[in-house]
Amino acid sequence: MKICGLTNQEDARAALETGADLLGFNTWSGSKRYLDLEAHASWLQALPPRRVALLVNATLDEARRIAALPYVDALQLHGDEDAAYCSAVAGLGKPIIKALRVSTPADFATAGTFSTPHVLLDAQVTGAYGGTGVQVNADLVRQFTASHPNLALWLAGGLRPDNVAKAVRATRPRVVDVSSGVESRPGVKDFAKLQAFSRAAREA
């Protein structure tokens, strides 16, 4: 379970307390959940090594700078990054997760070319890079799994405490990734929703 879009120490600790395996921090300045990792280094470095930095169409130099931070444990590429870019970032020494925004099978046809076995499926919403609250069609997710059996499915997109169990049973992802579905407002997590989400996901 990955709790993404964390913007403060209290929410990060609450995510861990409720069972998060991974913590996601959005480095894209266009996001409502943007976090300047270097400005918040003091508390980020005190967290356990489960910290994933989310990048959206970052320059290679920017990716290299973020990958070099000792309190970043993995990189999630959530933009329009191509296979060559992913190969370069994979060479920076940190695990990578490649996110694909999907609406048809064509959107994941090249999923095996991004230099990582970890592929996250999110809903395709024009002009948005995650955090939209829109779900991915379960049939489409199953098509992805059938066509890419050697890839680890990370499922995002519109997951909430009231629907995550159904999504897990329908698609059997390796990881569920939630942001807006456990918030009281953008960038602020809700402890009760975190608890309910974790319980529902793990029971499923």
C-alpha positions, 0 to 999 in steps of 0.5 A: 500500500502506497499513500501518495501526495503527502505534504507534511510530517504528521500525515506521513506518520499517520500513513505509517501508523495505519499500515503504509508500506510506501510513502509518496511525495510529489515533486511536480510544481503543477500539483496541488500536493507539491512538496519541495523535498530539500526544504523539508529534508529535516523530517523526510530523512527521519522517516523509514526508507519507504520514500518515493519521489514522484516526478512528472516530465522532469529534466534528466538533470532534475531527476539526477538531483532528486535521485541523489537525495539520501532520503529518496528511496525510489522514483515514480515517473508519472508523466510522458517519459519515454523508454530512453528517458526511463533507461537513463533514470534507471541508471541513477541507482534508485528503483523506478516505477513507471506510471501509465495513464490508460484508457485503451489497451494501446496505452500500455502496449509498450509497458515492458520497455521502461527499464522497470518491472514496476508499472502503475496504471492510472486513469487518463484525464486530459491535462492531469497527472494523477490525483484526479479521483477517476478510476481505471476500468477493471477490465482494462487492468485485467487486459494489462495483467494478461498481456504483461504477466512478468510486470508488477501491477501498481493500481492507482486512480480513484481508489477510496475506502469504499471501493478499494476492496472491490478493485483489489479482488477484481485486479489483484495488484501488487500495490494499491496507490491512493492520494485523493481518496484518503484526503479531507482536502487536497494535500491533507490526509484524513486519519479515519479514511487512512485507517478504513482504506488500509483495513479494506485493502488488506482484508481483500 
